């Protein structure tokens, strides 16, 4: 959580665990590049089944990005 109206991602961004779910390899690559540049830990899933499998594996997930 950011406080004081700060617009920076803060020092703890590497503690965020993100999942990117998209069937388009270009979109996955763009998300990967962006998240790497911020130092965010992430995993990719190509479809909903892979995303659910990641969730069921017990991995901690803070945020998910997916297409509809």
MIDOSE-1310 file (N, C-alpha, C; in nm, 2 decimals, decimal comma, always signed):
residues 68
xxxx	+0,08/-0,12/+0,00/+0,00/+0,00/+0,00/+0,09/+0,12/+0,00; +0,05/+0,22/-0,08/+0,13/+0,34/-0,09/+0,07/+0,44/+0,01; +0,15/+0,52/+0,07/+0,10/+0,63/+0,16/+0,16/+0,76/+0,12; +0,10/+0,86/+0,17/+0,15/+1,00/+0,15/+0,14/+1,05/+0,01
xxxx	+0,05/+0,99/-0,07/+0,03/+1,03/-0,21/+0,14/+1,00/-0,30; +0,23/+0,91/-0,26/+0,35/+0,88/-0,35/+0,30/+0,81/-0,47; +0,36/+0,84/-0,59/+0,33/+0,77/-0,71/+0,43/+0,67/-0,75; +0,54/+0,65/-0,66/+0,64/+0,55/-0,69/+0,59/+0,41/-0,65
xxxx	+0,65/+0,31/-0,70/+0,61/+0,17/-0,67/+0,66/+0,13/-0,53; +0,76/+0,20/-0,48/+0,81/+0,17/-0,35/+0,92/+0,07/-0,35; +0,98/+0,05/-0,23/+1,09/-0,04/-0,22/+1,05/-0,19/-0,21; +0,93/-0,22/-0,19/+0,89/-0,36/-0,17/+0,82/-0,42/-0,29
xxxx	+0,84/-0,36/-0,41/+0,77/-0,41/-0,53/+0,82/-0,55/-0,56; +0,94/-0,59/-0,53/+0,99/-0,72/-0,56/+0,92/-0,83/-0,47; +0,84/-0,78/-0,37/+0,76/-0,88/-0,29/+0,62/-0,91/-0,35; +0,59/-0,83/-0,46/+0,46/-0,86/-0,53/+0,47/-0,98/-0,61
xxxx	+0,36/-1,06/-0,61/+0,36/-1,18/-0,69/+0,24/-1,17/-0,79; +0,27/-1,16/-0,91/+0,17/-1,14/-1,02/+0,16/-1,26/-1,11; +0,04/-1,27/-1,16/+0,01/-1,38/-1,27/-0,04/-1,31/-1,39; +0,01/-1,34/-1,50/-0,03/-1,29/-1,63/-0,10/-1,41/-1,71
xxxx	-0,22/-1,39/-1,74/-0,29/-1,49/-1,82/-0,34/-1,44/-1,95; -0,28/-1,49/-2,06/-0,32/-1,44/-2,19/-0,27/-1,54/-2,29; -0,36/-1,56/-2,39/-0,32/-1,66/-2,50/-0,24/-1,60/-2,60; -0,23/-1,47/-2,61/-0,15/-1,40/-2,71/+0,00/-1,39/-2,66
xxxx	+0,09/-1,45/-2,73/+0,23/-1,44/-2,69/+0,29/-1,30/-2,69; +0,24/-1,22/-2,77/+0,30/-1,08/-2,78/+0,26/-1,01/-2,65; +0,13/-1,02/-2,61/+0,09/-0,96/-2,48/+0,16/-1,01/-2,36; +0,18/-1,14/-2,36/+0,26/-1,20/-2,25/+0,40/-1,14/-2,25
xxxx	+0,46/-1,13/-2,36/+0,60/-1,07/-2,37/+0,60/-0,93/-2,32; +0,50/-0,85/-2,36/+0,50/-0,71/-2,32/+0,48/-0,70/-2,17; +0,39/-0,78/-2,11/+0,37/-0,78/-1,97/+0,50/-0,82/-1,90; +0,56/-0,93/-1,95/+0,68/-0,97/-1,89/+0,79/-0,87/-1,88
xxxx	+0,81/-0,80/-1,99/+0,91/-0,69/-2,00/+0,88/-0,58/-1,90; +0,75/-0,54/-1,89/+0,71/-0,43/-1,80/+0,73/-0,48/-1,66; +0,69/-0,59/-1,62/+0,70/-0,64/-1,48/+0,85/-0,66/-1,45; +0,93/-0,71/-1,54/+1,07/-0,73/-1,51/+1,14/-0,59/-1,48
xxxx	+1,10/-0,49/-1,56/+1,16/-0,36/-1,54/+1,13/-0,30/-1,41; +1,01/-0,34/-1,35/+0,98/-0,29/-1,21/+1,03/-0,39/-1,10; +1,08/-0,50/-1,14/+1,13/-0,60/-1,04/+1,02/-0,68/-0,98; +0,91/-0,69/-1,04/+0,80/-0,77/-0,99/+0,82/-0,92/-1,02
xxxx	+0,79/-1,00/-0,92/+0,79/-1,15/-0,95/+0,66/-1,19/-1,01; +0,67/-1,27/-1,12/+0,55/-1,31/-1,19/+0,56/-1,45/-1,25; +0,45/-1,50/-1,28/+0,44/-1,63/-1,36/+0,34/-1,60/-1,47; +0,36/-1,68/-1,58/+0,27/-1,66/-1,70/+0,19/-1,79/-1,71
xxxx	+0,07/-1,77/-1,76/-0,02/-1,88/-1,80/-0,08/-1,84/-1,93; -0,10/-1,95/-2,02/-0,15/-1,93/-2,15/-0,30/-1,93/-2,16; -0,36/-2,00/-2,06/-0,50/-2,01/-2,06/-0,56/-2,03/-1,91; -0,69/-2,03/-1,90/-0,75/-2,04/-1,77/-0,71/-2,16/-1,69
xxxx	-0,70/-2,27/-1,76/-0,66/-2,40/-1,69/-0,52/-2,38/-1,62; -0,43/-2,33/-1,70/-0,29/-2,31/-1,64/-0,30/-2,21/-1,52; -0,38/-2,11/-1,53/-0,40/-2,01/-1,43/-0,45/-2,08/-1,30; -0,56/-2,16/-1,32/-0,62/-2,23/-1,20/-0,52/-2,33/-1,14
xxxx	-0,44/-2,40/-1,23/-0,34/-2,49/-1,18/-0,24/-2,42/-1,09; -0,19/-2,30/-1,14/-0,10/-2,22/-1,06/-0,16/-2,18/-0,93; -0,29/-2,14/-0,93/-0,35/-2,10/-0,80/-0,36/-2,22/-0,71; -0,40/-2,34/-0,76/-0,42/-2,46/-0,68/-0,29/-2,51/-0,63
xxxx	-0,18/-2,47/-0,69/-0,05/-2,52/-0,64/-0,01/-2,46/-0,51; -0,09/-2,36/-0,46/-0,07/-2,30/-0,33/+0,02/-2,17/-0,34; +0,06/-2,13/-0,46/+0,15/-2,02/-0,48/+0,07/-1,89/-0,43; +0,15/-1,80/-0,37/+0,09/-1,67/-0,33/+0,07/-1,59/-0,45
xxxx	-0,05/-1,53/-0,46/-0,09/-1,45/-0,58/-0,14/-1,31/-0,52; -0,08/-1,20/-0,56/-0,12/-1,07/-0,51/-0,21/-1,00/-0,62; -0,18/-1,03/-0,75/-0,25/-0,96/-0,85/-0,25/-1,05/-0,98; -0,36/-1,04/-1,05/-0,37/-1,12/-1,18/-0,41/-1,03/-1,29
xxxx	-0,35/-1,04/-1,40/-0,39/-0,97/-1,52/-0,44/-1,07/-1,63; -0,56/-1,06/-1,68/-0,61/-1,15/-1,78/-0,69/-1,08/-1,88; -0,70/-1,14/-2,00/-0,79/-1,09/-2,10/-0,93/-1,16/-2,09; -1,03/-1,11/-2,15/-1,16/-1,17/-2,14/-1,20/-1,22/-2,28
